[in-house]
């Protein structure tokens, strides 16, 4: 009976130590996100997968790490609903992850700010169904069109293929050269991504554009000691 009691106590002690270690790791990762990402909104929620947890620390690698962030700013672009998943995360410097996938939403307000800055035109961007709708005035005429987002070589670009100017539908390429060039290959800068992480996809959704970034052997910023 004494042996059984001792075994139970040792087991409970291990479980408690495991839970405490996992909680401290979650807090450390949350702090690292706040320290290394601009204008984080809310407290990042972090989960470390796998039980028991202490053996993962002992071998220097976490099986799985997941985090969600209500909002943050990357490269001057405000984003919402960030979801981060990482596999094989090292627990000592230099921190690396075998594989990382990040999803985030660029809301229409952020898209509009970037478009206005790059075109120097007073334009409005909104979601219409599964497309982005562009509207405003150019040279005193109403302009409307659809923006098509795409990811090319890790860059988020939007194009305006066909527009309506003063109620007349024309190809964007047929506009005056200065105006046409402003509406082609507009880049929405998603910058300051960790080394090894690149944009791979962009999809229009009800509140903006949902982007995906992924990579292998990704640098993971750590929290200050």
ROTI-324913 format. One line per field, with one value per residue: residue number from 1; x, y, z of N, C-alpha, C in turn. Coordinates in Angstrom, 3 decimals. Example, Ala and Ser with C-alpha at 12.3 -4.5 7.8 and 13.67 -1.06 7.14 Angstrom:
i = 1,2;
neast = 13.190,12.850;
nnorth = -5.690,-2.250;
nup = 7.800,7.080;
caeast = 12.300,13.670;
canorth = -4.500,-1.060;
caup = 7.800,7.140;
ceast = 13.200,12.900;
cnorth = -3.300,0.030;
cup = 7.800,7.870;
This chain:
i = 1,2,3,4,5,6,7,8,9,10,11,12,13,14,15,16,17,18,19,20,21,22,23,24,25,26,27,28,29,30,31,32,33,34,35,36,37,38,39,40,41,42,43,44,45,46,47,48,49,50,51,52,53,54,55,56,57,58,59,60,61,62,63,64,65,66,67,68,69,70,71,72,73,74,75,76,77,78,79,80,81,82,83,84,85,86,87,88,89,90,91,92,93,94,95,96,97,98,99,100,101,102,103,104,105,106,107,108,109,110,111,112,113,114,115,116,117,118,119,120,121,122,123,124,125,126,127,128,129,130,131,132,133,134,135,136,137,138,139,140,141,142,143,144,145,146,147,148,149,150,151,152,153,154,155,156,157,158,159,160,161,162,163,164,165,166,167,168,169,170,171,172,173,174,175,176,177,178,179,180,181,182,183,184,185,186,187,188,189,190,191,192,193,194,195,196,197,198,199,200,201,202,203,204,205,206,207,208,209,210,211,212,213,214,215,216,217,218,219,220,221,222,223,224,225;
neast = 0.830,1.956,3.836,2.188,0.889,3.060,3.737,1.472,1.684,4.096,3.400,1.333,2.830,4.512,2.646,1.642,3.997,4.415,2.178,2.623,5.044,4.189,2.362,4.057,5.569,3.622,3.062,5.550,5.758,3.550,4.402,6.601,5.375,4.027,6.225,7.596,5.945,4.210,1.896,0.025,-3.197,-5.096,-4.504,-2.322,-3.458,-2.203,-1.359,0.183,0.855,0.596,1.221,3.031,4.466,6.969,9.008,9.280,10.469,12.830,14.086,14.440,12.641,9.438,6.492,4.162,2.802,0.366,-1.223,-3.354,-4.246,-5.913,-5.540,-3.017,-0.166,1.571,4.291,3.181,0.568,-2.573,-3.944,-6.326,-7.564,-5.455,-4.030,-1.846,0.200,2.601,5.060,7.423,9.151,12.023,13.483,15.549,17.974,19.417,16.029,13.926,11.468,10.202,8.090,5.747,2.560,0.591,-2.388,-4.246,-6.394,-6.743,-8.389,-11.009,-10.643,-7.879,-6.960,-8.070,-6.694,-4.087,-4.405,-5.244,-2.974,-1.079,-2.094,-2.681,-5.228,-8.582,-10.206,-12.609,-12.743,-14.495,-16.148,-17.829,-19.846,-17.939,-15.819,-13.641,-14.701,-14.121,-14.379,-14.946,-13.931,-12.492,-10.823,-13.143,-15.082,-17.198,-15.778,-15.615,-14.923,-13.565,-11.404,-8.840,-7.288,-4.014,-1.295,2.055,5.264,5.598,4.482,1.709,-0.578,-2.879,-5.122,-6.824,-8.976,-11.190,-12.994,-15.494,-16.014,-17.463,-19.811,-19.282,-18.050,-14.788,-11.626,-9.071,-6.501,-6.921,-7.238,-5.976,-2.407,-1.049,-3.027,-3.814,-1.477,-1.410,-3.401,-2.608,-0.973,-0.969,0.577,0.000,1.588,2.873,4.899,7.938,7.895,8.905,12.142,12.114,9.402,6.766,4.322,1.602,-1.009,-4.169,-7.435,-10.624,-12.891,-15.782,-15.096,-12.801,-9.567,-8.361,-5.293,-2.574,0.401,3.304,5.927,9.096,11.589,11.653,12.531,12.042,11.076,12.223,11.337,12.408,15.013;
nnorth = -1.211,1.220,1.514,1.815,4.182,5.936,5.756,6.906,9.504,10.324,10.179,12.090,14.320,14.486,14.996,17.481,19.031,18.817,20.149,22.722,23.371,23.391,25.516,27.673,27.724,28.383,31.000,32.197,32.012,33.567,36.056,36.432,36.787,39.219,40.902,40.834,41.409,44.040,46.238,44.446,43.158,42.522,39.608,37.144,33.840,30.756,27.407,24.383,21.380,17.846,15.330,13.492,16.718,17.516,15.662,16.597,19.087,18.172,16.909,19.058,20.036,21.047,19.280,20.379,23.608,26.033,29.139,31.953,35.226,38.219,40.578,42.321,44.165,44.064,45.034,47.574,47.112,46.601,43.712,41.070,38.376,36.327,33.176,30.801,28.056,25.680,23.183,21.003,22.737,24.301,24.525,26.049,28.612,28.957,29.731,27.680,26.396,23.409,23.414,25.905,27.449,30.208,32.016,34.914,37.784,40.462,43.276,45.182,47.915,48.177,47.292,49.268,51.555,50.923,50.797,53.409,54.823,53.887,54.493,57.137,58.066,58.893,56.393,53.794,50.660,47.670,44.600,42.611,40.111,37.447,38.968,41.893,45.178,48.189,51.680,55.179,58.533,59.782,62.233,63.748,61.949,59.134,56.148,52.637,49.265,45.874,44.338,41.984,39.795,38.330,36.071,36.373,35.260,35.445,37.910,40.033,40.982,43.132,43.447,45.494,44.622,45.164,48.195,50.656,53.771,56.779,55.477,54.022,50.988,49.775,48.296,48.120,48.505,50.135,52.652,56.022,56.079,56.815,56.536,53.867,52.485,52.913,51.288,48.703,45.759,46.444,46.541,45.077,45.555,42.982,42.578,42.020,39.363,36.346,34.854,32.486,32.204,32.685,34.398,32.546,32.275,33.881,34.801,36.107,37.097,37.621,39.850,40.936,40.123,36.928,35.790,33.487,32.311,30.335,27.982,26.197,25.185,27.591,30.718,31.487,34.086,34.921,35.503,38.299,37.820;
nup = 0.000,0.793,-1.211,-3.436,-2.809,-2.842,-5.544,-6.726,-5.719,-6.883,-9.566,-9.682,-9.012,-11.227,-13.252,-12.428,-12.586,-15.306,-16.355,-15.335,-16.616,-19.282,-19.191,-18.580,-20.878,-22.762,-21.928,-22.393,-25.191,-25.925,-24.943,-26.641,-29.115,-28.705,-28.278,-30.689,-32.817,-34.393,-32.803,-31.493,-30.928,-28.133,-26.008,-27.048,-27.663,-26.783,-27.520,-26.641,-28.079,-27.378,-24.970,-22.613,-21.658,-20.659,-21.605,-24.234,-23.863,-22.796,-24.936,-26.539,-28.451,-29.498,-30.235,-31.423,-31.921,-31.441,-32.108,-31.624,-32.608,-32.031,-33.498,-35.430,-36.690,-39.698,-41.531,-41.683,-42.381,-41.096,-39.650,-38.997,-36.914,-36.734,-37.239,-36.161,-36.840,-35.912,-36.413,-34.869,-33.171,-32.041,-28.750,-27.888,-28.614,-31.914,-32.417,-34.267,-36.589,-37.933,-39.748,-40.677,-40.721,-41.436,-41.107,-41.942,-41.854,-44.050,-43.586,-45.279,-44.821,-44.425,-46.902,-48.546,-47.613,-48.440,-51.231,-51.866,-51.056,-52.892,-55.395,-55.299,-55.524,-54.638,-53.561,-52.909,-51.293,-51.170,-50.191,-52.502,-52.835,-53.898,-54.613,-54.779,-54.671,-56.342,-56.146,-56.941,-57.784,-60.752,-62.477,-62.367,-63.116,-62.451,-61.254,-61.378,-60.509,-60.423,-58.104,-58.317,-56.258,-55.924,-55.333,-56.001,-56.412,-53.646,-53.094,-52.414,-54.708,-56.444,-59.121,-61.505,-63.874,-65.660,-65.944,-65.102,-66.347,-65.867,-66.444,-68.696,-69.840,-69.860,-70.794,-68.380,-69.290,-71.432,-70.512,-69.965,-69.989,-67.595,-65.613,-66.048,-65.355,-62.647,-61.738,-62.071,-61.039,-58.290,-55.228,-52.114,-49.282,-47.481,-45.121,-43.170,-42.398,-40.728,-41.398,-43.941,-44.113,-46.357,-48.380,-49.721,-50.634,-51.381,-50.654,-51.307,-48.820,-46.680,-45.074,-46.100,-47.347,-47.074,-46.206,-46.696,-45.329,-45.558,-44.751,-44.503,-42.140,-40.535,-39.137,-35.739,-33.818,-30.540,-27.061,-25.090,-22.663;
caeast = 0.000,2.850,4.424,1.164,0.689,4.224,3.625,0.433,2.209,5.095,2.670,0.667,3.861,4.959,1.578,1.617,5.189,4.198,1.204,3.280,6.013,3.428,1.804,5.148,5.929,2.564,3.255,6.759,5.432,2.662,5.243,7.434,4.529,3.791,7.478,8.171,4.949,3.734,0.511,-0.791,-4.482,-5.454,-3.448,-2.278,-3.794,-1.215,-1.541,1.283,0.281,1.373,1.388,3.540,5.149,8.363,9.954,9.525,11.477,14.092,14.749,14.703,11.754,8.007,5.817,3.190,2.487,-0.694,-1.507,-4.308,-4.084,-7.069,-5.107,-1.614,0.254,2.763,4.689,2.296,-0.786,-3.307,-4.601,-7.137,-7.803,-4.259,-3.966,-0.476,0.459,4.004,5.477,8.853,9.714,13.150,13.291,16.756,18.418,18.452,14.720,13.461,10.342,10.281,7.045,4.853,1.483,-0.081,-3.536,-4.631,-7.324,-6.496,-9.738,-11.182,-10.077,-6.442,-6.806,-8.371,-5.591,-2.940,-4.741,-5.230,-1.582,-0.289,-2.636,-2.901,-6.606,-9.547,-10.982,-13.200,-12.679,-15.448,-16.396,-19.105,-19.868,-16.612,-14.859,-13.422,-15.263,-13.397,-15.197,-14.451,-13.997,-11.243,-11.010,-14.526,-15.969,-17.325,-15.015,-15.954,-14.292,-13.303,-10.005,-8.549,-6.037,-3.225,0.037,3.066,6.614,5.519,3.937,0.264,-0.883,-4.266,-5.246,-8.131,-9.002,-12.199,-13.568,-16.537,-15.680,-18.591,-20.851,-18.816,-17.183,-13.582,-10.505,-8.190,-5.339,-7.281,-7.263,-4.729,-1.293,-0.740,-4.067,-3.751,-0.336,-1.717,-4.384,-2.064,0.060,-0.932,1.072,-0.377,2.834,2.859,6.336,8.420,7.651,10.143,12.922,11.606,7.940,6.383,2.915,1.324,-2.393,-5.037,-8.816,-11.582,-13.959,-16.777,-14.560,-11.526,-8.816,-7.707,-4.002,-1.869,1.860,3.809,7.340,9.795,12.798,11.315,13.072,11.000,11.578,12.040,11.058,13.590,15.226;
canorth = 0.000,2.379,1.628,2.334,5.595,6.657,5.811,7.892,10.833,10.640,10.416,13.390,15.347,14.604,15.642,18.901,19.654,18.865,21.215,23.999,23.628,23.742,26.853,28.646,27.801,29.164,32.410,32.665,32.184,34.725,37.247,36.583,37.349,40.631,41.644,40.804,41.801,45.390,46.584,43.254,43.439,41.451,38.704,35.946,32.565,29.778,26.028,23.492,20.052,16.689,15.009,14.492,17.873,17.608,14.994,17.452,20.060,17.465,16.647,20.342,20.327,20.898,18.609,21.244,24.863,26.784,30.428,32.841,36.636,38.976,41.528,42.734,44.935,43.561,45.914,48.727,46.690,46.033,42.451,40.515,36.929,35.569,31.794,30.335,26.665,25.340,21.836,20.830,24.026,24.130,25.234,26.814,29.444,29.804,29.096,27.353,25.471,22.598,23.858,26.922,27.963,31.346,32.596,36.221,38.545,41.877,43.835,46.115,49.230,48.109,47.212,50.585,52.446,50.596,51.163,54.875,55.276,53.520,55.086,58.576,58.335,58.703,55.228,52.984,49.223,46.903,43.244,42.394,38.679,36.845,39.855,43.202,46.225,49.456,52.788,56.507,59.490,60.086,63.312,64.183,60.891,57.988,54.970,51.424,48.069,44.788,44.036,40.553,39.580,37.148,36.012,36.083,35.349,35.863,39.272,40.151,41.970,43.224,44.035,45.926,44.201,45.943,49.255,51.502,55.175,57.582,54.580,53.304,49.889,49.698,47.551,49.005,48.804,51.150,53.951,56.775,55.279,57.123,55.939,52.415,51.958,52.965,50.252,47.396,45.249,47.161,45.639,45.273,45.076,42.120,42.516,41.672,37.971,35.661,34.195,31.175,32.257,33.488,34.349,31.495,32.260,34.998,34.504,37.116,36.637,38.650,41.046,41.347,39.073,35.980,35.409,32.365,32.276,29.056,27.766,25.179,25.687,29.003,31.372,31.823,35.100,34.563,36.585,38.820,37.132;
caup = 0.000,0.831,-2.539,-4.338,-2.464,-3.340,-6.999,-7.045,-5.432,-7.900,-10.814,-9.572,-9.066,-12.621,-14.018,-12.042,-13.173,-16.749,-16.614,-15.044,-17.689,-20.483,-19.005,-18.697,-22.293,-23.432,-21.579,-23.077,-26.610,-26.015,-24.773,-27.835,-30.172,-28.388,-28.403,-32.034,-33.815,-34.098,-32.484,-31.230,-30.292,-27.214,-25.532,-27.886,-27.036,-27.251,-27.080,-26.994,-28.195,-26.958,-23.551,-21.667,-22.234,-20.202,-22.514,-25.394,-23.442,-22.585,-26.219,-27.181,-29.585,-29.262,-31.343,-32.090,-31.251,-32.121,-31.481,-32.287,-32.238,-32.524,-34.521,-35.388,-37.858,-40.368,-42.612,-41.757,-42.747,-39.968,-39.958,-37.925,-36.870,-37.100,-36.751,-36.398,-36.497,-36.143,-36.034,-34.663,-32.750,-31.125,-27.482,-27.566,-29.736,-32.629,-32.477,-35.618,-36.679,-39.144,-40.678,-40.120,-41.570,-40.806,-41.807,-41.401,-42.697,-44.296,-43.735,-46.388,-44.475,-44.682,-48.352,-49.106,-47.292,-49.296,-52.614,-51.957,-50.948,-54.066,-56.617,-55.077,-55.928,-53.558,-53.958,-51.852,-51.530,-50.372,-50.673,-53.191,-53.127,-53.737,-55.279,-54.184,-55.508,-56.290,-56.639,-56.620,-58.897,-61.435,-63.452,-62.297,-63.583,-61.559,-61.656,-60.627,-61.072,-59.491,-57.809,-58.225,-55.520,-56.261,-54.740,-57.021,-55.845,-52.260,-52.988,-52.586,-55.733,-56.905,-60.458,-61.988,-65.276,-66.384,-65.120,-65.677,-66.150,-66.335,-66.928,-69.891,-69.443,-70.687,-70.237,-67.618,-70.123,-72.416,-69.861,-70.136,-69.479,-66.206,-64.779,-66.212,-64.604,-61.216,-61.411,-62.420,-60.130,-57.024,-54.200,-50.720,-48.668,-46.296,-44.897,-41.826,-42.066,-40.313,-42.431,-44.309,-44.250,-47.520,-48.768,-50.696,-51.130,-50.995,-51.026,-50.858,-47.945,-46.405,-44.417,-46.681,-48.043,-46.174,-46.783,-46.082,-45.473,-45.084,-44.995,-43.734,-41.483,-40.344,-37.942,-34.772,-32.874,-29.147,-26.118,-24.415,-21.395;
ceast = 0.869,3.460,3.448,0.939,1.838,4.168,2.604,0.958,3.241,4.419,1.987,1.689,4.363,3.916,1.534,2.803,5.029,3.260,1.843,4.265,5.306,2.868,2.881,5.579,4.896,2.747,4.471,6.485,4.528,3.454,6.087,6.635,4.338,5.053,7.957,7.207,4.370,2.241,-0.383,-2.053,-4.853,-4.248,-3.443,-2.616,-2.906,-1.541,-0.338,0.757,1.189,1.453,2.067,4.378,6.629,9.343,10.249,10.582,12.837,14.827,14.938,13.825,10.300,7.349,4.954,2.940,1.445,-0.956,-2.547,-4.127,-5.241,-6.686,-3.647,-1.315,1.545,3.085,3.778,0.866,-1.456,-4.065,-5.390,-7.137,-6.601,-4.297,-2.611,-0.353,1.894,4.286,6.991,9.564,10.833,12.941,14.543,17.198,19.421,17.125,14.306,12.248,10.453,9.287,6.107,3.812,0.765,-1.225,-3.873,-5.564,-6.853,-7.872,-9.800,-10.591,-8.570,-6.155,-7.024,-7.233,-4.388,-3.187,-4.681,-3.792,-0.819,-0.822,-2.739,-4.281,-7.532,-10.520,-11.503,-13.122,-13.667,-15.621,-17.778,-19.148,-18.507,-15.533,-14.693,-13.898,-14.523,-14.294,-14.603,-14.619,-12.598,-11.528,-12.470,-15.524,-16.016,-16.546,-15.422,-15.288,-14.104,-11.797,-9.848,-7.238,-5.330,-1.885,1.016,4.447,6.594,4.984,2.434,-0.021,-2.373,-4.279,-6.681,-8.172,-9.943,-12.811,-14.699,-16.183,-16.799,-19.692,-20.459,-17.807,-16.006,-12.563,-9.578,-6.972,-5.624,-7.376,-5.980,-3.592,-0.985,-1.740,-4.014,-2.621,-0.602,-2.624,-3.883,-0.958,0.175,-0.469,0.569,0.786,2.596,4.324,6.645,8.056,8.966,10.838,12.399,10.106,7.572,4.889,2.706,-0.079,-3.142,-6.438,-9.720,-12.613,-14.789,-16.215,-13.214,-10.873,-8.105,-6.428,-3.401,-0.390,2.344,5.289,7.892,11.110,12.689,11.950,11.925,11.565,11.278,11.743,12.367,13.763,14.855;
cnorth = 1.269,2.617,2.212,3.819,6.446,6.813,6.856,9.305,11.255,10.965,11.774,14.522,15.568,15.342,17.132,19.633,19.805,20.010,22.588,24.363,24.050,25.155,27.927,28.812,28.597,30.650,32.985,32.921,33.397,36.026,37.504,37.182,38.844,41.463,41.782,41.188,43.151,45.410,45.350,43.662,42.256,40.632,37.450,34.691,31.488,28.404,25.209,22.063,18.982,16.541,13.650,15.573,17.914,16.851,15.805,18.502,19.391,17.204,17.914,20.673,20.072,20.263,19.585,22.480,25.597,28.073,31.182,34.244,37.409,39.938,41.882,43.504,44.358,44.483,47.114,48.390,46.038,44.792,41.972,38.992,36.129,34.185,31.221,28.879,26.317,23.927,21.805,22.112,23.797,24.992,25.991,27.583,28.689,29.071,28.900,26.450,24.713,23.073,24.827,27.304,29.068,31.809,33.932,36.909,39.995,42.515,44.884,47.487,49.259,48.056,48.580,51.563,52.210,51.013,52.676,55.395,55.032,54.118,56.599,58.994,58.083,57.595,54.492,51.517,48.534,45.525,43.178,40.925,38.068,37.676,41.135,44.258,47.530,50.555,54.112,57.424,59.763,61.116,63.745,63.156,59.760,56.806,53.796,50.236,47.013,44.579,42.525,40.365,38.309,37.233,35.571,36.310,35.897,37.260,39.237,41.304,41.970,43.940,44.480,45.609,45.084,46.975,49.946,52.945,56.022,56.722,53.784,52.241,49.778,48.791,48.534,49.417,49.897,52.547,54.719,56.098,55.537,56.456,54.418,51.817,51.961,51.809,48.844,47.013,46.088,46.194,46.057,44.712,44.259,41.798,42.067,40.251,37.320,34.991,32.786,31.137,33.179,33.362,33.293,31.564,33.487,34.729,35.603,36.461,37.848,39.928,41.491,40.220,38.215,35.493,34.255,32.512,30.953,28.939,26.637,25.759,27.193,29.524,31.794,32.842,34.688,35.772,37.037,38.129,38.014;
cup = 0.000,-0.543,-3.529,-4.090,-3.000,-4.854,-7.435,-6.841,-6.481,-9.223,-10.802,-9.652,-10.476,-13.449,-13.717,-12.666,-14.678,-17.114,-16.403,-16.159,-18.966,-20.383,-19.141,-20.144,-23.069,-23.169,-22.299,-24.552,-26.804,-25.887,-26.019,-28.978,-29.945,-28.627,-29.841,-33.149,-33.423,-33.761,-32.346,-30.480,-29.406,-26.800,-26.402,-27.084,-27.643,-26.689,-27.531,-26.958,-27.643,-25.451,-23.465,-22.348,-21.867,-21.104,-23.777,-25.065,-23.301,-23.900,-27.047,-28.363,-29.199,-30.480,-32.137,-31.249,-32.093,-31.364,-32.296,-31.732,-32.843,-33.638,-34.346,-36.659,-38.402,-41.541,-42.788,-42.132,-41.544,-40.421,-38.752,-38.012,-37.370,-36.457,-37.151,-35.973,-36.848,-35.637,-35.840,-34.288,-31.743,-29.883,-27.038,-28.807,-30.597,-32.796,-33.934,-35.519,-37.988,-40.192,-39.980,-41.167,-40.804,-41.707,-41.145,-42.385,-42.813,-44.536,-44.835,-46.083,-44.743,-46.173,-48.990,-48.831,-48.184,-50.736,-52.804,-51.927,-52.245,-55.366,-56.532,-55.582,-54.734,-53.966,-52.729,-52.248,-50.603,-50.989,-51.300,-53.615,-52.866,-54.426,-54.465,-55.165,-55.264,-56.843,-56.191,-57.809,-59.434,-62.516,-63.523,-62.762,-62.565,-62.119,-60.773,-61.300,-60.003,-59.336,-57.676,-57.480,-55.985,-55.543,-55.817,-56.421,-54.418,-52.040,-53.215,-53.540,-56.022,-58.246,-60.694,-63.478,-66.095,-65.450,-65.875,-65.327,-66.737,-66.935,-68.157,-69.459,-70.413,-70.012,-69.524,-68.442,-71.141,-71.807,-70.183,-69.390,-68.009,-65.266,-64.851,-65.383,-63.108,-60.790,-61.740,-61.454,-58.865,-55.941,-52.822,-49.901,-47.401,-46.009,-43.468,-41.418,-41.638,-41.494,-42.681,-44.504,-45.399,-47.774,-49.849,-51.280,-50.628,-51.533,-50.476,-49.955,-47.518,-45.804,-44.958,-47.459,-47.005,-46.834,-46.003,-46.354,-44.901,-45.391,-44.160,-43.229,-41.261,-39.050,-37.031,-33.791,-31.449,-28.296,-25.477,-23.071,-20.203;
